[in-house]
Amino acid sequence: MEMTNEYCAKVFKAFCDEKRLYILELLRDGEKCACKLLDNLDIGQSSLSYHMKILVESGIVESRQEGKWTHYTISKEGSIHALELLDMLTTPVTAMANVDCCK
């Protein structure tokens, strides 16, 4: 997955909401049906859909349809990309670190 600014913004948007963080916590122990997520959250179905759309678009969560319900799971590949992104954005570029701009 290419690390474009658009992709980076989607990943960070996925992590910047309390409800989405709680959803990720619920998904840590395996796949969950939307109905089970709703049972654990104090939100309606349309709010859950909104949050899941953001999580799925970020690549951190995968979805699959089964009948009328959607099932969600944390994406191993998406998690790896998110970690790589955070590492890339927080690791100093050593070549630039040695430049003294105040001489």
N, C-alpha and C positions, 0 to 999 in steps of 0.2 A: 504494500500500500504506500503510495507516494505521500510524503509529509508536506503537503501544501498548507498554506495558512488556513484555507477553508476546512481541511480535515482537522487541523490542530484545534480550531475553534469549536468544532463539533465534539471533539473528545473532551475538552475542558468544560463545555456547556453540560455534558452528561454528568460530570462530577460536581457541578456547582449548585446542586439543589438537594435539600435534606430528604425529600421524598425519594428522589432517584438513588441517593446513597442507601436509604433503607431498603429499597427494592433490590439493589445489588447485594446487600447483606442477606436478604431472604433467598436470593438465587445462589448464594455461596454453597449451599448444601444440595444443589441439584436443580433440575428443571422444575418449573412451576407453571401450572395453568393460570391464565388470567383470573379465573374464579378464585383460586387460592390466594393470589396476590391481593385481590379485592377484600378477601376475608381478613387480611392482616393490615390493611391500610384504611385510614379514615378519609377515603376519597371515593368519588363515583367512577363509573365505567369510562366516561369521556375523559376525565382527568388521568386515569390510568393509561388510556390510549395515547394521550398527549405525552406523558412521561416515557412510555415504552417506545414511541416513535423516535424520540430524541436518543434514547439508549441504543436502539437498533441502528439508527443512522450513523451513530458514532462508531459502530463496529464492535462495541464492547459486549453487546447482547445480541444473540441470534433468536429468531422466532420461527415457529413452524405451526401450520394450521392443522387442527384435528377436529373435524366436524365444525361446530359453530364456535369453538374455543381456540384461542391461540396459546401456545406453550412457549415459554421463554427460558433461555439458559445463557450463562456467561460464556462468551466466545474466548477460547484459549488464544486463538490468533489475534483477536482484537485486544485482549489483555496484554499480550506481548508488544503489540504496536504502541499501546498507550504507555507502557513502561519505557520503550525505546524513545518515544517522543519526549517524555519528561526528562530522561537522561540527556537527550540531545539538547534540550532547551536550558538545562541547568549546569551543563559541563562547560567550564571556561575554555575558550579557544586560546591555547597556549601561545600561538604565534602573535596574537594581538595583545596578550597579557604583558609582554615584554616591551611594548611600545610606550615610550614616555611622551605623552602629549603636552606636557607643561614646560618643556625646556625653552 
